Amino acid sequence: MTPLAAKRPLQLNDQGQLRHFLSLDGLPRELLTEILDTADSFLEVGARAVKKVPLLRGKTVCNVFFENSTRTRTTFELAAQRLSADVISLNVSTSSTSKGETLFDTLRNLEAMAADIFVVRHADSGAAHFIAEHVCPNLAIINGGDGRHAHPTQGMLDMLTIRRHKGDFDKLSVAIVGDILHSRVARSNMLALKTLGCPDIRVIAPKTLLPIGLEQSYGVRVFSDANEGLKDVDVVIMLRLQRERMQGGLLPSEGEFYRLFGLTEQRLKLAKPDALVMHPGPINRGVEIESAVADGPQSVILNQVTYGIAIRMAVLSMAMSGQNAQRQLNAEEAN
């Protein structure tokens, strides 16, 4: 597994502003920090009596989910609504594509609805990038998760969670534990942590759930012993076992995984006393994490959901702003 090496100018307009949000790979530290800062400013909107700002008034956000995800879809819906956008949510996995319609056909039909932003979730890696290359140039495409490749808004909401509880990244040790092989969240987190200057990124997993060449590709330290890997870390990010993406007998049993890699109260004591416990959800209790830990004082799992709305508001507003700026620039050049 290697990250896509080339910088993606497709994501940025000619002034370096975000116009699509497809992957964290190749995005500069300054832009990731801008996303975090923008999300910070949106957090207070959720505490208002009227939870709305007019930034996307008159715009239409279309959530196109070829793969189910209640949490991601709902938080994108809330984010768009809080920005005053009109929102359409389509669960395409149960409609047109199952009748033989291609991704390209579906896109053309969605374009005809004159939406301004597509939030796309798809089981195939690279689907969001394909869509961004083939839709009308003025549409902003946000990746809500594609195959094993990327889940950039989850990566950024995890970064916002860490920053709000721990401050800067430059002295932190962060452990990512679980099914790394199948996890787009792990990939996005590793890229984000590296870009934001985290000096000690640890990956902990059974050898059967570790991609080859991880150290070289992402600059992380790999551990197959959870007790060793968790020693003195500041943040523990547990991953969900991706049962639906597994093929073959990669694990002897879920019970064996929990015994060796599950985050129990006892195992958490190996980390620093104030270590954060995170999980992208949904949680498999008693498989990846003990209930007492998931619900305990060090858990910020519910905070992640709250911060996710703010991050998605930031990305939606910044991508639309970047598209508008590019449109204006093109018009000026045409004249």
Salt bridges, closest charged atoms under 4 A:
ASP37 OD1 - ARG163 NH2 2.87
ASP40 OD2 - ARG163 NH2 2.77
ASP40 OD1 - ARG164 NH1 2.44
GLU44 OE2 - ARG48 NH2 2.85
GLU67 OE1 - ARG121 NE 3.48
GLU67 OE1 - ARG184 NH2 2.73
GLU77 OE2 - ARG73 NE 3.44
GLU111 OE1 - ARG108 NH1 2.44
ASP124 OD2 - HIS122 ND1 3.86
GLU133 OE1 - HIS129 ND1 3.59
ASP146 OD2 - HIS149 ND1 2.88
ASP179 OD1 - HIS182 ND1 2.90
ASP200 OD2 - ARG202 NE 2.94
ASP200 OD1 - ARG221 NH2 3.17
ASP232 OD2 - LYS231 NZ 3.98
ASP234 OD1 - LYS272 NZ 3.09
GLU244 OE2 - ARG240 NH2 3.05
GLU254 OE2 - ARG243 NE 2.52
GLU256 OE2 - ARG259 NH2 2.94
ASP274 OD2 - LYS166 NZ 3.24
GLU288 OE1 - HIS279 NE2 2.88
ASP295 OD2 - ARG285 NH1 2.91
